[in-house]
Protein backbone atom coordinates (compact mmCIF):
# COMPACT_ATOMS: atom_id res chain seq x y z
CA UNK A 1 0.00 0.00 0.00
CA UNK A 2 2.68 2.45 0.96
CA UNK A 3 4.46 2.14 -2.39
CA UNK A 4 1.27 2.60 -4.42
CA UNK A 5 0.00 5.78 -2.75
CA UNK A 6 1.55 9.26 -2.95
CA UNK A 7 3.28 10.29 0.26
CA UNK A 8 0.69 12.94 1.07
CA UNK A 9 -2.18 10.44 0.75
CA UNK A 10 -0.71 7.36 2.45
CA UNK A 11 -2.90 7.66 5.54
CA UNK A 12 -6.00 8.02 3.38
CA UNK A 13 -4.96 5.04 1.24
CA UNK A 14 -4.48 2.83 4.29
CA UNK A 15 -7.82 4.01 5.66
CA UNK A 16 -9.70 3.14 2.45
CA UNK A 17 -7.87 -0.18 2.19
CA UNK A 18 -8.88 -1.22 5.70
CA UNK A 19 -12.42 0.14 5.33
CA UNK A 20 -13.13 -1.82 2.17
CA UNK A 21 -11.50 -4.95 3.55
CA UNK A 22 -13.52 -4.71 6.74
CA UNK A 23 -16.80 -4.08 4.94
CA UNK A 24 -16.28 -7.03 2.61
CA UNK A 25 -15.36 -9.52 5.33
CA UNK A 26 -18.96 -9.99 6.50
CA UNK A 27 -20.48 -10.83 3.08
CA UNK A 28 -17.47 -13.02 2.27
CA UNK A 29 -17.94 -14.96 5.51
CA UNK A 30 -21.67 -15.33 4.88
CA UNK A 31 -21.06 -16.59 1.35
CA UNK A 32 -18.42 -19.05 2.54
CA UNK A 33 -20.76 -20.34 5.26
CA UNK A 34 -23.62 -20.76 2.80
CA UNK A 35 -21.39 -22.64 0.37
CA UNK A 36 -20.01 -24.80 3.16
CA UNK A 37 -23.44 -25.76 4.44
CA UNK A 38 -25.11 -26.06 1.05
CA UNK A 39 -22.47 -27.63 -1.17
CA UNK A 40 -19.80 -28.85 1.25
CA UNK A 41 -16.27 -28.01 2.24
CA UNK A 42 -14.74 -28.73 -1.16
CA UNK A 43 -16.99 -26.19 -2.89
CA UNK A 44 -16.41 -23.52 -0.24
CA UNK A 45 -12.63 -23.89 -0.20
CA UNK A 46 -12.50 -24.31 -3.98
CA UNK A 47 -14.40 -21.05 -4.46
CA UNK A 48 -12.06 -19.33 -2.00
CA UNK A 49 -9.04 -20.65 -3.89
CA UNK A 50 -10.48 -19.45 -7.20
CA UNK A 51 -11.04 -15.97 -5.76
CA UNK A 52 -7.47 -15.88 -4.41
CA UNK A 53 -6.10 -16.96 -7.79
CA UNK A 54 -8.15 -14.30 -9.59
CA UNK A 55 -6.85 -11.65 -7.18
CA UNK A 56 -3.26 -12.80 -7.68
CA UNK A 57 -3.67 -12.58 -11.46
CA UNK A 58 -5.22 -9.11 -11.25
CA UNK A 59 -2.45 -7.59 -9.13
CA UNK A 60 0.10 -7.23 -11.95
CA UNK A 61 -2.48 -6.12 -14.49
CA UNK A 62 -4.38 -3.63 -12.33
CA UNK A 63 -2.76 -2.51 -9.09
CA UNK A 64 0.84 -2.35 -10.30
CA UNK A 65 0.26 -0.97 -13.81
CA UNK A 66 1.66 2.49 -13.05
CA UNK A 67 4.56 1.47 -10.83
CA UNK A 68 6.77 -0.46 -13.26
CA UNK A 69 8.38 2.61 -14.82
CA UNK A 70 8.92 4.35 -11.50
CA UNK A 71 12.42 4.40 -10.10
CA UNK A 72 12.84 2.43 -6.88
CA UNK A 73 13.10 4.33 -3.63
CA UNK A 74 16.44 4.51 -1.86
CA UNK A 75 16.95 1.39 0.24
CA UNK A 76 14.23 -0.58 -1.55
CA UNK A 77 15.07 -4.08 -2.61
C-alpha positions in Angstrom: 0.0 0.0 0.0 2.7 2.4 1.0 4.5 2.1 -2.4 1.3 2.6 -4.4 0.0 5.8 -2.7 1.5 9.3 -2.9 3.3 10.3 0.3 0.7 12.9 1.1 -2.2 10.4 0.8 -0.7 7.4 2.5 -2.9 7.7 5.5 -6.0 8.0 3.4 -5.0 5.0 1.2 -4.5 2.8 4.3 -7.8 4.0 5.7 -9.7 3.1 2.5 -7.9 -0.2 2.2 -8.9 -1.2 5.7 -12.4 0.1 5.3 -13.1 -1.8 2.2 -11.5 -4.9 3.5 -13.5 -4.7 6.7 -16.8 -4.1 4.9 -16.3 -7.0 2.6 -15.4 -9.5 5.3 -19.0 -10.0 6.5 -20.5 -10.8 3.1 -17.5 -13.0 2.3 -17.9 -15.0 5.5 -21.7 -15.3 4.9 -21.1 -16.6 1.3 -18.4 -19.0 2.5 -20.8 -20.3 5.3 -23.6 -20.8 2.8 -21.4 -22.6 0.4 -20.0 -24.8 3.2 -23.4 -25.8 4.4 -25.1 -26.1 1.1 -22.5 -27.6 -1.2 -19.8 -28.9 1.2 -16.3 -28.0 2.2 -14.7 -28.7 -1.2 -17.0 -26.2 -2.9 -16.4 -23.5 -0.2 -12.6 -23.9 -0.2 -12.5 -24.3 -4.0 -14.4 -21.1 -4.5 -12.1 -19.3 -2.0 -9.0 -20.6 -3.9 -10.5 -19.4 -7.2 -11.0 -16.0 -5.8 -7.5 -15.9 -4.4 -6.1 -17.0 -7.8 -8.1 -14.3 -9.6 -6.9 -11.7 -7.2 -3.3 -12.8 -7.7 -3.7 -12.6 -11.5 -5.2 -9.1 -11.3 -2.5 -7.6 -9.1 0.1 -7.2 -12.0 -2.5 -6.1 -14.5 -4.4 -3.6 -12.3 -2.8 -2.5 -9.1 0.8 -2.3 -10.3 0.3 -1.0 -13.8 1.7 2.5 -13.1 4.6 1.5 -10.8 6.8 -0.5 -13.3 8.4 2.6 -14.8 8.9 4.4 -11.5 12.4 4.4 -10.1 12.8 2.4 -6.9 13.1 4.3 -3.6 16.4 4.5 -1.9 17.0 1.4 0.2 14.2 -0.6 -1.5 15.1 -4.1 -2.6 
